[in-house]
Amino acid sequence: MRWEKLITSTRLGQEERHPERLDDRSEFKRDYDRLIFSAPFRRMQNKTQVFPLPGSVFVHNRLTHSLEVASVGQSLGTDVSRIIMKDRPELADTLFPEIGTIVSAACLAHDMGNPPFGHSGEKALQTFFTEGKGQFLKTMVSDIFWSDITHFEGNANAFRLLAHRFKGRREGGFAMTYSMLASIVKYPYASYLADARKQKFGFFHTEADTFKKIAEELGIPQNGQELSFARFPLVFLMEAADDICYEIMDMEDAHKLKLTSFEATKELLFNFMTPKMQNTVEDRMRHEQISNHSEQVAYFRACVIGLLERACVETFVANEKAILDGSFHSSLIDCMPDRERTAYKKCVDFSYRNIYNSKPVLDVEMGGYKIIETLMDVFIEAVVNPDRYYSRQLLGRVGSQYDILSDNLEDRVMAVIDYVSGMTDVYALDVYQKINGISLPIV
């Protein structure tokens, strides 16, 4: 792969269009701005990241997480471009200097396809078809469609949201640039290849031709199989920004919620630092009179994010050749220097034991799972039997942008998935209560 070809401002669905420039924004900054002002991005403020949405203590939701990931992604891309251009100054005359903005926009979008209630919502959508009442559909749909819905993946759904032409929307979805779209696809292969790769995939069959078109335009090679491609290089930076933020910010949130002690949190974050740096941090906090434990943890967190950002930049630059020839198959986090990598693994292990299996997190996951399962049950039943009275009542409340009344069953089933996965936690709960007669409008 070549940087000169990988970075393009061509827009999906507007390939022949050359819009009049009314300001000095680059096309990639336009991507960023379109996402910021979009309804799906705004809805992420009411979608669970890990912890229950806030009461008296504010913790991260999908939106605040995505904004922080975008900030780190901007730094990663900007630093990588600066270092690489020192050796290849000719890239300064191309679109290569814009990679910080491209990565930042991709980071904004990376979670837009995730359903409500965090990872339990994603699992509820998958298992409705593999373990639940949706199993009966297997004989009614194609094998590739069945593979897509039983492997439902938030990353693939984000690509669908941005690239698919929903009913009434112009061709090309959000009309994002090719380079930005390629930057969000962490698993660039079809769902039928997912079983051997931890159940994840990058695009539904409805968007397979779109991704193939983007890959051909950017010069992304196939990996020896149909609909299996090398990773777009900027995906590694988007993924690293996400990995850095969710793991380190979850530690801070857990401390705020008193799920972890100050001493344990400090020890885990200090593992990233040399003894000299630890002393420097302690001296600075004394000098700045930072004595509150929450403020101290925030200070440690800021230092660690800076360390990890620099480590990932160095790792990317050191492996640039392998990344460009498609032979680099690890994450940047997994290939960091020993101290950072070991400290990160300790945080991951601690989080699984003490955070992700904590009672507040499990309570949200159990409740969210049941809500999504119920919504899928009633709406799938409705699209399979659309002429029934109750089906017409249910389908009448689905927005007109969804192809819920299509003559094709697969389109109707996918419309249900689009509708449910796009809900916020609060809206999903509201619909659940209404269809179960728990909540009625008061006149």
Secondary structure, 3 states (H helix, E strand, C coil): CCHHHHCCCCECCCCCCCCCCCCCCCHHHHHHHHHHCCHHHHHHHHCECCCCCCCCCCCCEHHHHHHHHHHHHHHHHHHHHHHHHHHCHHHHHCCHHHHHHHHHHHHHHCCCCCCCCHHHHHHHHHHHHHCCHHHHHHHCCCHHHHHHHHCCCHHHHHHHHHHCCCCCCCCCCCCCEHHHHHCCCCCCECHHHCHHHCCCCCCCHHHHHHHHHHHHHHCCCECCCCCEECCCHHHHHHHHHHHHHHHHHHHHHHHHCCCCCHHHHHHHHHCCCCHHHHHHHHHHHHHCCCCCHHHHHHHHHHHHHHHHHHHHHHHHHHCHHHHHCCCCCCCCHHHCCHHHHHHHHHHHHHHHHHCCCCHHHHHHHHHHHHHHHHHHHHHHHHHHCCCCHHHHHHHCCCCCCCCCCCCCHHHHHHHHHHHHHCCCHHHHHHHHHHHCCCCCCCC
